[in-house]
Amino acid sequence: MRSYFLDSSALVKVYSEEEGSSRVRAMLRGLTTVPAISRVVVSVLAHPETASALGQIMTGPHAARRGFGAYDRRRLPEVIARQLGEGSRMKVTPADRHMDAAAALVWKHRLRGADAVHLATALAVRDELEEPEFYFVSSDVALNRAAQAEGLAVIDPAA
């Protein structure tokens, strides 16, 4: 089974039409096959970060080009909460137990705090799952560089 850890920049692509969206959506489709052919993991931090990014996109000048209309502005918060909430097919990991590791990654790789939380959580999940195919999925160049330096296989869906 393939396991994918999505940071917020990757998760936004599930809902927004942008470069790499189809690639991330294909990863999620693997959750619904019987048997499931993939596992998707996100940090609990992904929910508020994704909501923030999508809120900015939906109220911006290019909302329609990115696939958003008035209906989406009303319904998307509920959809995301359901998809990342209890009973979700995605595994949502708590981030608080990874904060010390995240702080160390900030110092080591000069990352932003939230990015370090995603990376620390992904590293812990990789070690817990012991999957032969575990991928860190992000469109953040600096974060991807740090993930590779920490030994993660990285997929930039927009590349």
Contacts in CASP RR format, 6 or more apart in sequence:
PFRMAT RR
TARGET T0000
AUTHOR 0000-0000-0000
METHOD contacts of the structure
MODEL  1
MRSYFLDSSALVKVYSEEEGSSRVRAMLRGLTTVPAISRVVVSVLAHPET
ASALGQIMTGPHAARRGFGAYDRRRLPEVIARQLGEGSRMKVTPADRHMD
AAAALVWKHRLRGADAVHLATALAVRDELEEPEFYFVSSDVALNRAAQAE
GLAVIDPAA
1 36 0 8 1.000
1 37 0 8 1.000
1 38 0 8 1.000
1 39 0 8 1.000
1 131 0 8 1.000
1 133 0 8 1.000
2 27 0 8 1.000
2 37 0 8 1.000
2 38 0 8 1.000
2 39 0 8 1.000
2 131 0 8 1.000
2 133 0 8 1.000
2 134 0 8 1.000
2 135 0 8 1.000
3 38 0 8 1.000
3 39 0 8 1.000
3 40 0 8 1.000
3 41 0 8 1.000
3 125 0 8 1.000
3 126 0 8 1.000
3 129 0 8 1.000
3 131 0 8 1.000
3 133 0 8 1.000
3 134 0 8 1.000
3 135 0 8 1.000
4 27 0 8 1.000
4 38 0 8 1.000
4 39 0 8 1.000
4 40 0 8 1.000
4 41 0 8 1.000
4 134 0 8 1.000
4 135 0 8 1.000
4 137 0 8 1.000
4 155 0 8 1.000
5 40 0 8 1.000
5 41 0 8 1.000
5 42 0 8 1.000
5 118 0 8 1.000
5 121 0 8 1.000
5 122 0 8 1.000
5 125 0 8 1.000
5 126 0 8 1.000
5 134 0 8 1.000
5 135 0 8 1.000
5 136 0 8 1.000
5 137 0 8 1.000
6 24 0 8 1.000
6 27 0 8 1.000
6 40 0 8 1.000
6 41 0 8 1.000
6 42 0 8 1.000
6 46 0 8 1.000
6 137 0 8 1.000
6 138 0 8 1.000
7 42 0 8 1.000
7 43 0 8 1.000
7 46 0 8 1.000
7 115 0 8 1.000
7 118 0 8 1.000
7 122 0 8 1.000
7 136 0 8 1.000
7 137 0 8 1.000
7 138 0 8 1.000
7 140 0 8 1.000
7 143 0 8 1.000
8 45 0 8 1.000
8 46 0 8 1.000
8 49 0 8 1.000
8 50 0 8 1.000
8 53 0 8 1.000
8 114 0 8 1.000
8 118 0 8 1.000
9 53 0 8 1.000
9 138 0 8 1.000
9 139 0 8 1.000
9 140 0 8 1.000
9 143 0 8 1.000
10 24 0 8 1.000
10 137 0 8 1.000
10 138 0 8 1.000
10 139 0 8 1.000
10 157 0 8 1.000
11 24 0 8 1.000
11 42 0 8 1.000
11 46 0 8 1.000
11 50 0 8 1.000
12 18 0 8 1.000
12 50 0 8 1.000
12 53 0 8 1.000
12 54 0 8 1.000
12 57 0 8 1.000
13 20 0 8 1.000
13 21 0 8 1.000
13 23 0 8 1.000
13 24 0 8 1.000
13 25 0 8 1.000
13 139 0 8 1.000
13 157 0 8 1.000
13 158 0 8 1.000
14 21 0 8 1.000
14 24 0 8 1.000
14 25 0 8 1.000
14 28 0 8 1.000
15 50 0 8 1.000
15 54 0 8 1.000
15 76 0 8 1.000
15 79 0 8 1.000
15 80 0 8 1.000
16 54 0 8 1.000
16 57 0 8 1.000
16 66 0 8 1.000
16 67 0 8 1.000
16 68 0 8 1.000
17 65 0 8 1.000
17 66 0 8 1.000
17 67 0 8 1.000
18 66 0 8 1.000
18 158 0 8 1.000
19 157 0 8 1.000
19 158 0 8 1.000
20 139 0 8 1.000
20 157 0 8 1.000
20 158 0 8 1.000
21 157 0 8 1.000
23 155 0 8 1.000
23 157 0 8 1.000
24 137 0 8 1.000
24 157 0 8 1.000
27 38 0 8 1.000
27 40 0 8 1.000
27 137 0 8 1.000
28 38 0 8 1.000
28 40 0 8 1.000
28 90 0 8 1.000
30 36 0 8 1.000
30 37 0 8 1.000
30 38 0 8 1.000
31 38 0 8 1.000
31 39 0 8 1.000
31 40 0 8 1.000
31 89 0 8 1.000
31 90 0 8 1.000
32 89 0 8 1.000
36 89 0 8 1.000
39 91 0 8 1.000
39 129 0 8 1.000
39 131 0 8 1.000
40 89 0 8 1.000
40 90 0 8 1.000
40 91 0 8 1.000
41 90 0 8 1.000
41 91 0 8 1.000
41 92 0 8 1.000
41 93 0 8 1.000
41 122 0 8 1.000
41 125 0 8 1.000
42 84 0 8 1.000
42 90 0 8 1.000
42 91 0 8 1.000
42 92 0 8 1.000
42 93 0 8 1.000
43 92 0 8 1.000
43 93 0 8 1.000
43 95 0 8 1.000
43 98 0 8 1.000
43 117 0 8 1.000
43 118 0 8 1.000
43 121 0 8 1.000
43 122 0 8 1.000
44 92 0 8 1.000
44 93 0 8 1.000
44 94 0 8 1.000
44 95 0 8 1.000
45 95 0 8 1.000
45 114 0 8 1.000
45 117 0 8 1.000
45 118 0 8 1.000
45 121 0 8 1.000
46 84 0 8 1.000
46 92 0 8 1.000
46 118 0 8 1.000
47 80 0 8 1.000
47 81 0 8 1.000
47 84 0 8 1.000
47 92 0 8 1.000
49 114 0 8 1.000
50 80 0 8 1.000
51 77 0 8 1.000
51 80 0 8 1.000
54 76 0 8 1.000
54 80 0 8 1.000
57 63 0 8 1.000
57 66 0 8 1.000
57 68 0 8 1.000
58 68 0 8 1.000
58 69 0 8 1.000
58 72 0 8 1.000
58 73 0 8 1.000
58 76 0 8 1.000
59 73 0 8 1.000
63 69 0 8 1.000
68 76 0 8 1.000
82 88 0 8 1.000
83 90 0 8 1.000
84 90 0 8 1.000
84 92 0 8 1.000
85 92 0 8 1.000
91 125 0 8 1.000
93 121 0 8 1.000
93 124 0 8 1.000
93 125 0 8 1.000
95 102 0 8 1.000
95 117 0 8 1.000
95 120 0 8 1.000
95 121 0 8 1.000
97 124 0 8 1.000
98 117 0 8 1.000
98 120 0 8 1.000
98 121 0 8 1.000
98 124 0 8 1.000
99 117 0 8 1.000
99 120 0 8 1.000
101 120 0 8 1.000
101 123 0 8 1.000
101 124 0 8 1.000
102 113 0 8 1.000
102 116 0 8 1.000
102 117 0 8 1.000
102 119 0 8 1.000
102 120 0 8 1.000
102 121 0 8 1.000
103 116 0 8 1.000
104 120 0 8 1.000
105 111 0 8 1.000
105 116 0 8 1.000
105 119 0 8 1.000
105 120 0 8 1.000
105 146 0 8 1.000
105 150 0 8 1.000
106 112 0 8 1.000
106 113 0 8 1.000
106 116 0 8 1.000
108 146 0 8 1.000
109 116 0 8 1.000
109 119 0 8 1.000
109 142 0 8 1.000
109 145 0 8 1.000
109 146 0 8 1.000
109 149 0 8 1.000
110 142 0 8 1.000
111 119 0 8 1.000
111 142 0 8 1.000
111 143 0 8 1.000
111 146 0 8 1.000
115 140 0 8 1.000
115 142 0 8 1.000
115 143 0 8 1.000
115 146 0 8 1.000
118 138 0 8 1.000
118 143 0 8 1.000
119 136 0 8 1.000
119 143 0 8 1.000
119 146 0 8 1.000
119 147 0 8 1.000
119 150 0 8 1.000
119 152 0 8 1.000
122 136 0 8 1.000
122 147 0 8 1.000
122 152 0 8 1.000
123 150 0 8 1.000
123 152 0 8 1.000
125 134 0 8 1.000
126 134 0 8 1.000
126 152 0 8 1.000
133 153 0 8 1.000
134 152 0 8 1.000
134 153 0 8 1.000
135 152 0 8 1.000
135 153 0 8 1.000
135 154 0 8 1.000
135 155 0 8 1.000
136 144 0 8 1.000
136 147 0 8 1.000
136 152 0 8 1.000
136 153 0 8 1.000
136 154 0 8 1.000
136 155 0 8 1.000
137 154 0 8 1.000
137 155 0 8 1.000
137 156 0 8 1.000
137 157 0 8 1.000
138 144 0 8 1.000
138 147 0 8 1.000
138 154 0 8 1.000
138 155 0 8 1.000
138 156 0 8 1.000
139 156 0 8 1.000
139 157 0 8 1.000
139 158 0 8 1.000
141 156 0 8 1.000
144 154 0 8 1.000
144 156 0 8 1.000
147 154 0 8 1.000
148 154 0 8 1.000
END
